[in-house]
Amino acid sequence: MIVGTLRIQPSAGRRRDVVDVLRSLQEPVLAQPGCAAFCIYEEQGPDRAVVLVERWDSEETLQAHLRSEAYRRILGAIELSGAPPEICFDHVSASEGMDLVERSRNRPSGNT
């Protein structure tokens, strides 16, 4: 699995435009083969950044997405940024969920 994270700090007055572009792409991108998630977050901190988190099943499906018209529009949203965007693609080989929490919490005291 590949997790892509894009953090955009929109120029003054452009935050709503960035969010609108990303929201307009949410359903079409989720319909692309291999897309497992397309989540948009609006930070409330001083940067008021907009964060896009995508999950892709494989390198091939991510590459197809990066060549798509939808990604061209994401690049357009990046152009509305007042600062260089932060972009990262993490290649995940394993993941755990609640079972990790339970194993960790059920360890005897003193074992960390």
Backbone hydrogen bonds, N-H to C=O, Kabsch-Sander energy under -0.5 kcal/mol:
donor,donor_aa,acceptor,acceptor_aa,energy
2,I,56,W,-2.5
3,V,90,D,-2.8
4,G,2,I,-0.6
4,G,54,E,-2.7
5,T,88,C,-3.0
6,L,52,L,-2.7
7,R,86,E,-3.1
8,I,6,L,-0.5
8,I,50,V,-3.2
11,S,80,L,-2.9
14,R,11,S,-2.5
18,V,14,R,-2.2
19,V,15,R,-2.5
20,D,16,R,-2.7
21,V,17,D,-2.3
22,L,18,V,-2.3
23,R,19,V,-2.9
24,S,20,D,-2.1
25,L,21,V,-0.8
25,L,22,L,-0.8
26,Q,22,L,-0.8
26,Q,23,R,-0.6
27,E,23,R,-0.6
29,V,25,L,-2.7
30,L,26,Q,-2.5
31,A,27,E,-1.4
32,Q,29,V,-1.7
35,C,32,Q,-1.9
36,A,34,G,-0.6
36,A,55,R,-2.9
37,A,55,R,-1.2
39,C,53,V,-3.0
41,Y,51,V,-3.0
43,E,41,Y,-0.6
43,E,49,A,-2.8
48,R,45,G,-0.8
50,V,8,I,-3.1
51,V,41,Y,-3.0
52,L,6,L,-3.0
53,V,39,C,-2.8
54,E,4,G,-2.8
55,R,37,A,-1.9
56,W,2,I,-2.8
57,D,34,G,-2.5
62,L,58,S,-2.0
63,Q,59,E,-2.7
64,A,60,E,-2.2
65,H,61,T,-1.9
66,L,62,L,-2.7
67,R,63,Q,-1.2
68,S,65,H,-1.6
71,Y,65,H,-0.5
72,R,68,S,-1.4
73,R,69,E,-1.7
74,I,70,A,-1.7
75,L,71,Y,-2.5
76,G,72,R,-1.4
77,A,73,R,-1.7
78,I,74,I,-1.8
79,E,75,L,-1.2
80,L,77,A,-1.5
81,S,78,I,-2.0
82,G,9,Q,-3.6
83,A,9,Q,-0.6
86,E,7,R,-2.3
87,I,85,P,-0.6
88,C,5,T,-2.2
90,D,3,V,-3.3
90,D,88,C,-0.5
91,H,89,F,-0.5
92,V,1,M,-2.9
92,V,90,D,-0.8
93,S,91,H,-0.5
100,L,97,G,-1.3
101,V,97,G,-1.1
102,E,98,M,-2.9
103,R,99,D,-2.5
104,S,100,L,-2.4
105,R,101,V,-2.6
106,N,102,E,-1.8
107,R,104,S,-0.8
111,N,108,P,-1.7
112,T,110,G,-0.7
